[in-house]
Amino acid sequence: MIKLGTTKELLSNPSILDRLYFLDHHFFPQPWTKEQWVELVESDDSLLALVYDSKNIEIAGFALFGLNAYDELAHLYKISIQPKNQGEGLSSLLLNEAFLWLSAAMIKRVFLEVSVHNDVALGLYKKLGFEILSIKKKFYSNSDDAYAMQRSIVGSLSS
């Protein structure tokens, strides 16, 4: 099951916020502080997509987007799937559902950064139609470079 909504809607439940904070700190290379997550609770300019396990009990992963309606742009801040749920196609499912929501919200492009060393994510993003725009040198706190990538979601939602 996929649940989509603004972070203000979905993170008003403290147990969801705690779970995302846990997932971020255990399975994401550059986790956010608790304060950064709490700031999102007041945000109306973001989309949070949650995917649940096959029993619809536990959050298996999430995708978090910042929205810029003026530029018709969404920025994928984070996507994370628990290791035990990886390889089940949840990232593709999560992103494709988010793209439908974003398209309905009149967003036309999705932008992201990904480590040049993250071959699994690069493969997923290329499969979903993202193209490399540039390399951002020493983008991450560990000095890793990142690819800046983008895709259109207008008329191309069947990837």
C-alpha positions in Angstrom: 0.0 0.0 0.0 1.1 3.5 -0.8 0.1 6.6 1.2 0.7 10.0 -0.3 0.2 13.5 1.2 1.9 16.6 2.3 4.4 16.1 5.2 2.0 18.3 7.3 -0.7 15.7 6.8 1.3 12.6 7.2 3.8 13.6 9.8 1.1 14.9 12.2 1.2 11.3 13.5 4.2 11.1 15.8 4.7 7.4 15.3 5.2 8.0 11.5 7.7 10.8 12.2 9.6 8.5 14.6 9.6 5.7 12.1 10.9 7.9 9.3 13.6 9.3 11.5 14.6 5.7 12.4 14.7 4.6 8.7 16.7 7.7 7.8 19.3 7.2 10.5 19.7 3.5 9.9 19.5 3.2 6.1 20.5 6.6 4.6 24.1 7.7 4.1 23.4 11.3 5.1 20.6 11.3 7.7 18.8 14.4 8.8 18.6 15.6 12.4 15.4 15.3 14.4 15.0 19.0 14.1 15.1 18.9 10.3 12.4 16.3 10.3 10.2 18.2 12.8 10.5 21.3 10.5 8.8 19.3 7.8 5.7 18.9 9.9 4.8 22.5 9.3 5.6 22.4 5.6 2.8 22.6 3.0 5.3 22.6 0.1 6.4 19.0 0.2 5.1 15.5 -0.7 5.7 12.5 1.4 5.1 9.0 -0.1 5.0 6.0 2.2 5.1 2.4 1.1 4.0 -0.3 3.5 5.1 -4.0 3.7 3.0 -6.7 2.0 0.9 -7.0 5.2 0.3 -3.2 5.3 1.6 -3.1 8.9 5.1 -1.6 8.8 6.5 1.3 6.7 8.9 -0.3 4.3 10.2 2.9 2.8 9.5 6.5 1.9 10.2 9.2 -0.7 10.3 12.8 0.3 9.9 15.7 -2.2 10.2 19.4 -1.9 7.7 21.2 -4.2 8.1 24.5 -6.0 4.7 25.2 -7.7 6.0 28.4 -9.2 8.7 26.6 -11.2 6.5 23.4 -11.6 9.4 21.5 -10.1 9.7 18.8 -7.4 13.0 18.0 -5.8 13.5 14.4 -4.5 15.2 15.0 -1.2 15.3 11.4 0.0 14.1 7.9 -0.9 14.8 4.9 1.3 13.6 1.3 1.4 14.5 -0.9 4.3 17.1 -3.5 3.4 14.7 -6.4 4.0 12.3 -5.0 1.5 14.8 -4.1 -1.2 14.6 -5.9 -4.5 10.8 -6.0 -4.3 10.3 -3.2 -6.8 9.1 -0.8 -4.0 11.2 2.1 -5.1 9.8 2.1 -8.7 6.2 1.7 -7.3 6.7 4.5 -4.8 8.2 6.9 -7.4 5.7 6.1 -10.1 2.8 6.7 -7.6 4.4 10.0 -6.5 4.8 11.1 -10.2 1.1 10.6 -10.7 0.4 12.8 -7.6 2.9 15.4 -8.7 1.5 15.5 -12.2 -2.0 16.1 -10.8 -0.5 18.9 -8.7 0.7 20.5 -12.0 4.4 19.6 -11.3 6.2 19.1 -14.6 9.7 18.1 -13.7 11.5 16.1 -11.0 15.0 16.9 -9.9 17.4 15.0 -7.7 21.0 14.5 -6.6 22.5 11.0 -6.3 26.0 9.9 -5.3 28.2 9.1 -8.3 29.0 5.8 -6.4 25.4 4.7 -5.9 25.0 2.4 -8.9 21.8 0.8 -7.7 20.0 4.2 -7.5 21.5 5.4 -10.7 20.2 2.3 -12.5 16.7 2.9 -11.0 16.7 6.6 -12.0 17.8 5.9 -15.5 15.2 3.2 -15.9 12.6 5.8 -14.8 13.7 8.3 -17.4 16.0 10.6 -15.4 18.9 12.2 -17.3 22.2 13.4 -15.9 22.4 17.2 -16.0 25.7 17.8 -14.3 28.1 16.7 -11.6 28.2 18.5 -8.3 31.7 18.2 -6.9 32.0 17.4 -3.2 28.2 17.7 -2.8 27.9 15.4 0.2 29.3 15.9 3.7 31.7 13.0 3.1 33.0 14.9 0.0 31.4 12.5 -2.5 30.4 14.0 -5.8 26.8 13.8 -6.9 25.0 13.7 -10.2 22.2 16.2 -10.7 19.4 14.4 -12.6 16.1 15.4 -13.9 13.1 14.0 -15.7 9.8 15.3 -17.1 6.6 13.9 -15.8 4.4 15.5 -18.4 3.1 12.8 -20.8 5.7 10.2 -19.7 4.2 8.6 -16.6 4.3 5.0 -17.9 8.0 4.5 -17.2 
